[in-house]
């Protein structure tokens, strides 16, 4: 991690940008105190479904949900709903 002053960052921005593109983080300071970080642009956030599939494959899991009953989403019987709490 490289640390530069605000003036150095302004004068050598192109050079710093190249370093950041290579994965380095640059800390910019003012009066010796960190003000901001210049970091590589991040990937969009979200779920990586392919990584999940690879994880399951690596553990020999071909189907994470092997069975769902046909009546899974049917309403519950009335006597179940009115049963007193235990």
C-alpha positions in Angstrom: 0.0 0.0 0.0 1.5 3.3 -1.1 0.9 6.5 0.8 1.1 9.9 -0.9 0.2 13.5 -0.1 -2.6 15.3 -1.8 -0.1 17.3 -3.9 1.8 14.2 -5.0 -1.5 12.5 -5.9 -2.5 15.5 -8.0 0.9 15.7 -9.7 1.3 11.9 -10.4 -2.3 10.8 -10.8 -1.6 8.9 -14.0 1.2 6.9 -12.4 -1.0 6.2 -9.3 -3.9 5.1 -11.6 -1.6 2.5 -13.2 -0.6 1.1 -9.8 -4.2 0.9 -8.7 -5.1 -0.9 -12.0 -2.5 -3.5 -10.9 -4.4 -4.1 -7.7 -2.6 -1.8 -5.3 -4.3 0.6 -2.9 -3.1 4.2 -2.6 -3.8 6.2 0.5 -3.9 10.0 0.0 -3.1 12.2 3.0 -3.5 15.8 3.9 -1.2 17.1 6.7 -0.1 13.5 7.3 -3.6 12.3 8.0 -5.4 9.8 5.6 -8.1 11.5 3.6 -9.1 8.9 1.0 -8.1 5.6 -0.6 -7.7 5.1 -4.3 -8.7 1.4 -4.9 -9.4 -0.8 -7.9 -12.9 -0.6 -9.2 -15.0 -3.4 -7.7 -17.1 -6.0 -9.4 -20.9 -5.6 -9.2 -22.3 -7.1 -6.0 -24.7 -10.0 -6.2 -24.9 -13.8 -6.0 -22.4 -15.8 -7.9 -24.5 -18.7 -8.9 -21.7 -20.5 -10.8 -19.5 -20.4 -7.7 -22.4 -22.0 -5.8 -22.8 -24.7 -8.4 -19.0 -25.4 -8.4 -19.1 -25.6 -4.6 -21.9 -28.3 -4.7 -20.1 -30.2 -7.6 -16.9 -30.3 -5.6 -18.8 -32.0 -2.7 -20.6 -34.5 -5.0 -24.0 -32.8 -4.6 -25.8 -33.0 -8.0 -29.2 -31.9 -6.8 -29.4 -29.6 -3.7 -33.2 -30.1 -3.4 -33.7 -33.8 -4.3 -37.4 -34.0 -3.4 -40.4 -31.6 -2.8 -43.7 -33.2 -1.9 -46.6 -32.5 -4.3 -48.7 -31.0 -1.5 -45.8 -28.8 -0.3 -47.7 -25.5 -0.8 -51.3 -26.9 0.0 -53.1 -25.1 2.9 -52.6 -26.7 6.3 -55.6 -28.7 7.7 -58.0 -26.7 9.8 -57.5 -28.8 12.9 -53.7 -28.0 12.7 -54.4 -24.3 12.7 -56.8 -24.3 15.6 -54.8 -26.6 17.9 -53.9 -25.0 21.2 -50.3 -24.0 21.7 -48.3 -26.4 23.8 
